[in-house]
Structure formats: structure tokens, C-alpha cells
Amino acid sequence: MKTRQLLLALTLATSASAMANDKVVLKIGHFLPALSTMHNDVLVPWCQDLNTESKGRIECQLYPSNQLGGTAGQLIDQVRNGVADIVWTAPGYSPGRFKIIEALETPFLLPNVRVGNKVAWEFFEKYAKDTEFKQFKVLSIQSDGGVTFHSNKPLNEVEDLKNNKLRTPTRLASQVIQALGGAAISIAPSQVAESISKGVVDGAMGAWEVVPPTKLDEVTKYHVMPVAGEPFPTVTVLALVMNQKKYDSLSDLKFQEKQCAFEI
């Protein structure tokens, strides 16, 4: 187990007057299964905290695996349009739309997740908050644990990546595998394991925390880890994003930022 830090900007200290108002139900969507770490160890406890601290006024309805419809790349539009109140997604799933925050996915840039999460939040506040994210209320920006290679073909040397067809999560991850001689294939996270088992792709690029929930460990044989202390080939930036109008509708609640630790 290791502890990761995540900055969640929506914790609250409720005023006495807020208790008299109607109950609020927050619809929260994301792309991973309900058995994932993000769902069970982050979103569920966070929703429980919101409910407790609001004395039952705020409740959450969680929709894992894109249960609100659409694809992972469409989650950002679902929260913008009010289909969901909050979504957890990767801005990079919408290629070319969030080019500022995408800079954090530059190959071999972030050395580890602790540094990555801190840098990601500070970079977001300085460069992206009032530009490409100005129409949203962003609750957290984080990096994943580092994107690496998972394949059914042996990966002992860099040259072994040549002619590997790998599912890639983002535009920069696609550029990495293409630069190394492989082929980048865009596939929804929920369809990765099936695509590998059917031979559509040889494997996938992804962080270790998505391996169990997407069943990558069941359909691939070879996995790459960087030398201890060295950065991963790239990362995926992830964001917990709230509909701005929904956030504004809770103006009688006093929100504060809080550093939350969780284990994976």
C-alpha cells in the first residue's frame, strides 16, 4: 500500500441556515467500474463525508462505467450540459480541447505521483483555471500513477515495442508509442480487455491502478516498470469537475479546500 494525496476543493462547513434547505442529490459519473480504487476508496468515502458534514442534506448518486451514457470522452460535455453534476475524467480523452493541462503529460516530465499531483494542481491554478476550464468548477486535478506498457508480446528491449498495437489513453501517449515504432489504437477503457482477448490490439498503455478494474492483468502477460526513481513514459491527467451552475446553486454552503489522503 502507498498513500497518495488528492486535493478536493469541495468539502464543506455548513451554516445553520443551510440545514433548513431542500436535500441536494449530486449525480456523479466516471468511466471506471465500481470495483476501482477511485470509486471505492475516493468517491464513496468523499460522498459519505459530504453527507455527514451537511447533516444529511447532500447525497450522491454514483454512476460508474459511463452509466449515464456516452463515452469517457463525452463526460466533460455531460457535466457542462448538466447531464451530470460532477464527473471524474481525463481531459486528454477529448484530444486537442485542453491543450494547456495536456502539457503535464509530456513524456518523462513528472517523476512520481506525489510530485505529479502537487505540480498538476499548481499548474492548473496558474495556467488553466481561468482559461480552458473557466466554465467549470474544478474540484481536483491529479496525475495517475504513471502510464506504462502492458502487452501479450515480450517487452525486453525498446525495439520490442515495434509493431505492437497498443490501446493508448491520450494523444501524447499515442505519440510515445508511435515514436517507438508501435501503433496507437483508441479504445474505450471498458472495451480494452475484450479487444485484447480478441486480438484487435496486443495490449495497452495505462497506469497500474487501472489494471485490475479493466482486467488488463487477465489478458496481458508482459508489463514494463521504469527503473526505481525514474519517471514513467507519460502520465494521464485526471480531473474531478463540477457543473458551475450546480456549484453556484449551493451558495448557502461554505466550501473549503481540504487535502485528502487515500491508499492504493
C-alpha positions in Angstrom: 0.0 0.0 0.0 1.1 3.6 -0.6 -0.6 6.8 0.2 -1.5 9.3 -2.4 -2.6 12.9 -1.9 -5.6 14.4 -3.7 -6.8 17.9 -3.3 -10.5 18.0 -3.2 -11.9 21.5 -3.3 -15.5 20.6 -2.3 -15.5 19.9 1.4 -17.8 22.0 3.5 -18.6 23.6 6.7 -22.3 24.1 6.7 -24.1 27.1 8.2 -27.0 26.6 10.5 -29.4 28.2 8.0 -28.4 25.7 5.3 -29.9 22.9 7.2 -33.4 24.2 6.5 -33.0 24.0 2.8 -34.0 21.1 0.5 -31.9 18.0 0.0 -29.4 18.1 -2.8 -28.6 15.0 -4.8 -25.4 15.1 -6.8 -25.1 12.9 -9.9 -21.5 11.8 -10.2 -20.3 9.9 -13.3 -17.0 8.3 -14.3 -15.6 5.8 -16.7 -14.1 3.0 -14.4 -16.0 0.1 -12.9 -17.4 0.3 -9.4 -14.7 -2.0 -8.1 -12.0 0.5 -9.0 -9.9 2.3 -6.4 -11.2 5.7 -7.4 -14.8 4.6 -6.9 -14.5 2.7 -3.7 -11.6 4.5 -1.9 -12.1 8.1 -3.0 -15.6 8.9 -4.4 -17.6 6.7 -2.0 -15.8 8.0 1.2 -15.9 11.6 -0.1 -19.7 11.3 -0.7 -20.1 9.9 2.8 -18.2 12.9 4.2 -20.3 15.3 2.3 -23.5 13.7 3.6 -22.2 13.7 7.2 -20.9 17.2 7.2 -24.1 18.6 5.6 -26.1 16.6 8.2 -27.8 14.6 5.5 -28.6 17.5 3.2 -26.2 16.4 0.4 -26.4 12.9 -1.1 -24.6 11.4 -4.1 -25.7 9.1 -6.8 -22.7 7.4 -8.4 -22.7 6.3 -12.0 -19.5 4.2 -12.7 -18.7 2.7 -16.1 -20.4 5.6 -18.0 -23.8 4.5 -16.8 -25.2 8.0 -17.7 -24.5 7.1 -21.3 -21.9 8.1 -23.8 -18.1 7.5 -23.7 -15.3 8.6 -21.4 -14.5 11.4 -23.8 -18.0 12.7 -23.5 -18.1 13.0 -19.7 -16.8 16.6 -19.8 -19.7 17.6 -22.0 -22.1 15.8 -19.7 -21.1 17.9 -16.8 -21.0 21.1 -18.9 -24.6 20.4 -20.1 -25.9 19.4 -16.7 -26.5 15.7 -17.5 -24.1 15.0 -14.6 -23.4 17.3 -11.7 -19.9 16.0 -11.3 -17.6 13.8 -13.4 -14.2 12.3 -13.0 -12.5 12.0 -16.3 -9.2 12.6 -18.2 -9.1 15.9 -20.1 -6.9 14.1 -22.6 -9.9 11.9 -23.6 -11.0 15.0 -25.5 -8.0 15.4 -27.8 -7.0 19.0 -28.5 -9.5 20.5 -26.2 -7.4 21.0 -23.1 -4.0 21.8 -24.6 -2.7 23.7 -21.5 -3.3 20.9 -19.0 -2.1 18.4 -21.6 1.4 19.8 -21.2 1.7 17.9 -17.9 1.6 14.6 -19.9 4.8 15.5 -21.7 6.9 12.2 -21.7 9.2 11.7 -18.7 8.2 15.0 -17.2 6.7 14.1 -13.8 9.0 12.0 -11.6 6.3 10.4 -9.3 2.7 10.7 -8.3 3.4 12.8 -5.1 5.2 15.4 -7.1 2.8 15.0 -10.0 -0.3 15.8 -8.0 1.2 18.8 -6.4 2.6 20.2 -9.7 -0.7 19.4 -11.5 -2.8 21.4 -9.1 -0.4 24.4 -9.0 -0.1 24.3 -12.8 -3.8 24.2 -13.2 -4.4 27.2 -10.9 -1.8 29.3 -12.6 -2.4 28.5 -16.3 -5.6 26.6 -16.9 -8.2 27.5 -14.3 -9.2 30.8 -15.9 -8.7 29.7 -19.5 -9.7 26.3 -20.7 -11.5 25.4 -17.5 -13.2 28.7 -16.8 -16.7 27.3 -17.5 -16.3 24.5 -14.9 -15.8 24.2 -11.2 -12.8 22.0 -10.9 -12.6 20.1 -7.6 -9.4 18.3 -8.2 -6.6 17.9 -10.8 -4.3 14.9 -10.4 -1.9 12.7 -12.3 -2.2 9.0 -12.3 0.5 6.6 -11.1 2.3 6.7 -14.4 1.4 5.2 -17.8 3.4 2.2 -18.9 3.2 -0.7 -21.4 1.2 -3.9 -20.9 1.3 -6.4 -23.8 1.0 -10.0 -24.9 4.3 -9.8 -26.6 7.6 -9.9 -24.7 8.9 -6.4 -23.9 12.6 -6.8 -23.0 14.0 -4.0 -25.2 12.7 -0.8 -26.6 12.8 -2.4 -30.0 10.2 -4.9 -28.9 7.6 -2.2 -29.0 7.9 -2.0 -32.7 4.8 -3.4 -34.5 3.0 -3.6 -31.1 -0.6 -2.5 -31.4 -1.5 -0.8 -28.1 -4.5 1.0 -26.8 -3.5 4.5 -25.8 -5.4 6.7 -23.3 -4.3 10.1 -24.6 -2.9 12.0 -27.6 0.6 12.2 -26.1 0.6 8.5 -25.1 -0.2 7.8 -28.8 2.8 9.9 -29.9 5.0 8.0 -27.5 4.2 4.5 -28.8 4.3 5.8 -32.4 7.7 7.3 -31.9 8.9 3.9 -30.7 7.6 2.1 -33.7 4.3 0.8 -32.4 0.7 1.5 -33.4 -1.7 3.6 -31.2 -5.3 2.5 -31.1 -8.1 4.4 -29.5 -10.4 2.2 -27.5 -12.8 2.9 -24.6 -11.4 1.8 -21.2 -14.4 -0.6 -20.7 -13.6 -2.4 -24.0 -9.8 -2.8 -23.6 -9.8 -6.3 -22.1 -12.2 -7.7 -24.7 -10.2 -6.0 -27.6 -7.0 -7.7 -26.4 -8.6 -11.1 -25.9 -10.0 -10.9 -29.5 -6.6 -9.9 -30.9 -7.7 -6.4 -32.0 -4.8 -5.0 -30.1 -1.7 -6.6 -28.5 -2.1 -4.7 -25.2 -2.5 -1.3 -23.8 -0.7 1.7 -22.3 -2.1 2.5 -18.9 -1.4 3.2 -15.2 -1.1 0.3 -12.8 -4.2 1.4 -10.8 -6.4 0.8 -13.9 -5.0 -2.7 -14.5 -7.3 -4.6 -12.0 -10.6 -2.8 -12.8 -10.1 -3.1 -16.6 -8.8 -6.7 -16.2 -5.6 -5.9 -18.0 -3.8 -8.4 -15.7 -6.0 -11.2 -17.0 -5.4 -10.6 -20.7 -1.7 -9.5 -20.9 1.5 -11.3 -19.9 4.2 -8.7 -20.1 4.4 -5.4 -18.2 7.1 -2.7 -18.1 8.3 -0.8 -15.0 10.8 2.0 -15.1 14.0 1.8 -13.1 13.4 2.9 -9.5 13.4 6.6 -9.2 12.9 7.2 -12.9 9.7 8.7 -14.4 7.2 6.7 -16.4 7.0 7.3 -20.2 4.0 9.6 -19.6 1.0 10.2 -17.3 -2.7 10.8 -17.7 -4.0 13.9 -16.1 -7.3 13.3 -14.3 -9.9 15.8 -13.2 -12.9 15.9 -10.9 -15.1 18.5 -12.5 -18.4 20.0 -11.3 -21.1 21.9 -13.3 -20.6 25.5 -12.4 -24.3 26.3 -12.1 -24.8 23.4 -9.8 -22.0 24.6 -7.6 -23.3 28.2 -7.6 -26.8 26.8 -6.5 -25.2 25.7 -3.3 -24.2 29.2 -2.3 -25.6 28.9 1.2 -22.9 26.3 2.0 -19.4 27.3 3.0 -16.9 25.3 1.0 -13.2 24.9 1.7 -10.3 23.1 0.2 -9.0 20.1 2.0 -6.1 17.8 1.4 -7.4 14.2 1.4 -5.2 11.1 1.6 -6.2 7.7 0.2 -4.5 4.4 -0.2 -4.0 2.2 -3.2 
